[in-house]
Every structure is written in C-alpha cells, then in structure tokens.
Amino acid sequence: MVVFRWEHSEEIEVQFDKVIQFLHDPPTMLNTASHMVEVRQDPNDASLYHITERLNAFSTVKFSAHFEYRDDGMTSRWNAPMNVNAESQWIVKRVDSDKPGAAPRSLLREVARVHVPFLFYHYVKHKYVKIHSRLPKLFEAAIVERDEQSQPSGPAQTQIQAQDSVVTGSALKAPVQDGTYQADVNAPGTGAGLDSQQT
C-alpha cells in the first residue's frame, strides 16, 4: 500500500458563506464534475453517499463517500474498489481586499491523503491530480450559475430563464427520484467531461 498526499489552494470570486453552503450540499458539489454518473444518498445515513463515476467511454466505477460538515468547510472519506481509499478536507478562508467595490473572494484549499495499492499508484495519482486541480474553478462556476438562476426575472425574461434552468438542471443533474441524482450526459450545458482532455 502506498500513500500520496495532495494539497492545492486557489482563490475564487465567491463569497465565503456561499462556498460553505455549496460544500455542504454533496449532490450539487459532486455533480459539478461531468464524469459523475449517479450520486445517491444512503437511506439510513444522511452523511453517506453512493457514487457512480465514469472512468472512460466504456466503464464506470462505484464507490462510497462519507461527509462531515465543518464551519470552515468539509471533510470526507472515500472507499473505492481495489482497496483505494482517500481522506479529503476542504478548507475555506475569507480573502480581504483593499480595493473599494472589489468582488468577494475566498481561498479554497484541499488537503488529501490517498491510500492505493502500489500496482495502481501512478494511474490513481494521475487521475486524482488531474481532476482535483480543476475543482475550485468548477465550483466557482457552479456557484455563480446557481446565484444567477436564483435572481428574479421580469416577464420578458421568463421564457429565457425557464430554458436556462432546463440546461442547468441537466448540467447539475437535478434529483429525479428518492434522493437519486442522475446525469444526462447528452444534455446541453454538461461540458466535455474532465477526462476528455489529454495531458
């Protein structure tokens, strides 16, 4: 068994409270990444989620994640097949600006320890770093988009807003039944997927 540590910090243009609210909503947070296929809350444990993730065009993997919410972020424990396990902590800090009228900013930091069998070490590390290095900006975009949808619109904008909400609902994979969140990978607005880019 090999353990690797991942640490990444990035500023995003989102108010502290909104970042915390986002991190405390696992289905929305997880479904920000388009490689997620399904996120299902355990009926007997509200902090436990069962997740299906797309590895490539032909295969998926199922694993579970347990979330604990903190005033400054969130911690999680992940159990995947092949004895791959991870412990991750997201920490949010307010960023003060001296500039009048500057947009609110937050520093989003992830610290993780991933336990993986030696045989899968390079593959798992590559995938983890590739995906998680992009998450702060994906989170920022998702929070901003949700805020824009929540703004009231006038009568002339009603139809456009309704169309936008359909696209966004697909992109964020809104719940379809009993706490299950199902992705529509063909829906507009879902993006190209994290794993579609070559490195």
Secondary structure, DSSP 8 states (H G I E B T S, - for coil): -EEEEEEEEEEESS-HHHHHHHHT-HHHHHTTSTTEEEEEEETTEEEEEEEEEE-SSS-EEEEEEEEEEETTEEEEEEEETTTEEEEEEEEEEEE--SSTT---EEEEEEEEEEEE-GGGHHHHHHHHHHHHTTHHHHHHHHHHHHHHHHS---GGGHHHHHHHHHHHHHHTT-EEETTEEE--TTSTTS-S-GGGS--
